[in-house]
Structure formats: C-alpha cells, structure tokens
Amino acid sequence: MDKTYIIGEIGQNHNGSVDIAKLLVELVARPVHEEVFNLDLEPMNAVKMTKRDLNEELSTSQMSRPYINPNSFGKTYGEHRAALELSDEEHYEVYKHAKSFGLDFVETLCAKGCLSLLKLFTPDYLKVASRDLTNLPLLSAMAETKIPIILSTGMAGKKELDEALEVITRHHSDISILHCVSQYPTEPDNLNLRTILYLKKHYPQYRIGFSDHTIGISAPIVAIGMGAEIIEKHITIDRRMKGTDQAGSLGPDGVNRLVRDIRVAEKWLGKEELYIDKSVQTAKIKLERSIATKRLMKVNEVIKPEDLHMLSPGDGYKWSQLSEVVGKRVIKEIPANEIIYPEDIQ
C-alpha cells in the first residue's frame, strides 16, 4: 500500500436502512479538496459493513433483557438488534453501490452463519471485530475462504493475537493488524499509540494499522506518522441521529477533514533523508547570512577577521569559507555592511 488505506466504518449507523447505508457509501466516495494549495486528494478507499447472525449473538437471557433507552430500536435487546440487521441481499445491494463508486468493500462477520453472504459476493477484505479475536472457530472458517483478513486488537494482548494468527496462517498470511482500544470513546490516557510501533517491530510480515474510537481526527494523523498503513473510523451522515454510535462517529465535515489531513500528512512524511528542498531555495538566498564588511573596505586593503561579520542575503561566502576571504586584497571598494562577493576580492 503506497498510501494510507482509509476505511469508513458504517457499523450500525445505517439504523437498519439500506438507503442510509447507500448515503454513507456516497459520503465515503466523496472527493476531497484542499483549498490553500489547490490539491485534489484521494477519498477514502473502502466502506465497511457488519453482519451478525442473531442466533449466534448473545445468550437467550441477554437477548431477552429489556432494552429501553433513547437509542433503542426495540423493547428487548434482541428486538433492537433485529431492527438494525440487514439481510444478505441488502448487504449485496450496498456492496454493489460501493463498487459503482470504485470503493473497496470490507465486511465484518460476527458468526460462522454470516458466511452465507459470500454466496452473493466476495468482499475485498473480511474484518474480525475485537470481540471475536478469541473466537477461533470463526477465524478458521473465515481464513478458509482465502479472502484477506483484517484483525482488530481492541480486547487482545500478545497471547490472544498470536493464537489468532496461528489459526489464520494455516490457510493464508494476507493479514492486517489494527491497533484498537474497545472503549467508546477511548480516553486519551488509554489509547497508547506506541502499540503501533510494537506491532510493526514484532509483526513486520503484516500490514499494521489503527482502528480509531477517539473523538476527533488527531489520533489517526499521529498514527500514520508512526507508520500505520490502514485507518478505520466510524462515519455517519448526522451525528445527532438516533443510535449508540452516531455521536462518536465522524459526520460529513469530519470525514472531509480526516481524509484531507491524512492525505496531506502522507505528503508531509516524504523520505528518510536530510536534504535542501528546492522549495526553500528562494528563502535560503533571502534569509541566510553571508560574510559582510563591518567597515568601508577600500581598494588594495587586505581583509582581516575583525573586518567581517554575517548579514543577509545568503548569496555570498559562508563562514565555513572564511579562508577564501581573509587575507584577500580588495579590488573594488566595498561599503560598510555589504556582502562580499568573489568579484570584490583577489
């Protein structure tokens, strides 16, 4: 991946509506423009949906428990989850909409039963949610498809991650690992972005990224500066909509700012080298200092160190070239506080 792979996560922010899901696809695909430097920037790369099998979701008692709050879509948690679930065919409809915009499609599968949608289409990536990193039977079933897999580590330590990788790599090694903290929103003291450096050091054979649950867009920018190749962020068409994830997601303006700042930051990173960029040549000549006279220097005078100091512009001799100036004879009168040029001395 030459550029950061940015995933706009729909999650349950479609509120059970295919039409809202399609609007979110269009938000992900929207072009981004940076005004100051007049840059047309690449939009997000992919949209992500989540598929659950309610028969393999929670225990019967938990699915039956009352779920009465402002963000509820049903009287029980089971009814709430059912209202938010889209069918395989509806996922396929959203997939086709994403493809019509040239987007990749990522699908989080939360149970083996969800693999049924693969009869309709093949996502570009399968995503393993943090909660399922220890669901080794699910990981094995997903890996058997040979579809590239993205893992989130929001509830995992090294042991859990290694066990998951051991299962998946029995089938393939096209794996990406996302640093993640399953706290919504994630408190600043808990984010620990240096985990990205740890993952890059200890798992160099895989792509390393960041699934962000913080408020705002700063954390993903820092993450790509630390080497993250993939960024995942929840999105919504309106943060005031009903739903538990809406307020913590990025709305249209936030999506635009996130993509803009990531794409600009990619340009900031440049190459691992110290050099004089051509863009600073004008400033270098204008602002750097050159060897200059402290007093009027008349023709045939020999220049001494005490006759010199440094002034701008920077198009004359540098102090490191002092030996090329001191001891030389003046052949053309040089006023005080003027730069000494090669044609002034012999």
Secondary structure as GFF3:
##gff-version 3
##sequence-region A 1 346
A	DSSP	beta_strand	5	11	.	.	.	ID=ss1
A	DSSP	alpha_helix	18	29	.	.	.	ID=ss2
A	DSSP	beta_strand	32	34	.	.	.	ID=ss3
A	DSSP	beta_strand	39	41	.	.	.	ID=ss4
A	DSSP	beta_strand	46	51	.	.	.	ID=ss5
A	DSSP	three_ten_helix	54	56	.	.	.	ID=ss6
A	DSSP	alpha_helix	60	64	.	.	.	ID=ss7
A	DSSP	alpha_helix	77	84	.	.	.	ID=ss8
A	DSSP	alpha_helix	88	100	.	.	.	ID=ss9
A	DSSP	beta_strand	104	109	.	.	.	ID=ss10
A	DSSP	three_ten_helix	112	119	.	.	.	ID=ss11
A	DSSP	beta_strand	125	128	.	.	.	ID=ss12
A	DSSP	three_ten_helix	130	132	.	.	.	ID=ss13
A	DSSP	alpha_helix	136	144	.	.	.	ID=ss14
A	DSSP	beta_strand	149	152	.	.	.	ID=ss15
A	DSSP	alpha_helix	158	168	.	.	.	ID=ss16
A	DSSP	beta_strand	175	179	.	.	.	ID=ss17
A	DSSP	three_ten_helix	188	190	.	.	.	ID=ss18
A	DSSP	alpha_helix	195	202	.	.	.	ID=ss19
A	DSSP	beta_strand	207	212	.	.	.	ID=ss20
A	DSSP	alpha_helix	218	225	.	.	.	ID=ss21
A	DSSP	beta_strand	230	234	.	.	.	ID=ss22
A	DSSP	alpha_helix	252	269	.	.	.	ID=ss23
A	DSSP	three_ten_helix	278	280	.	.	.	ID=ss24
A	DSSP	alpha_helix	281	287	.	.	.	ID=ss25
A	DSSP	beta_strand	290	293	.	.	.	ID=ss26
A	DSSP	three_ten_helix	305	307	.	.	.	ID=ss27
A	DSSP	beta_strand	308	311	.	.	.	ID=ss28
A	DSSP	three_ten_helix	319	324	.	.	.	ID=ss29
A	DSSP	three_ten_helix	342	344	.	.	.	ID=ss30
###
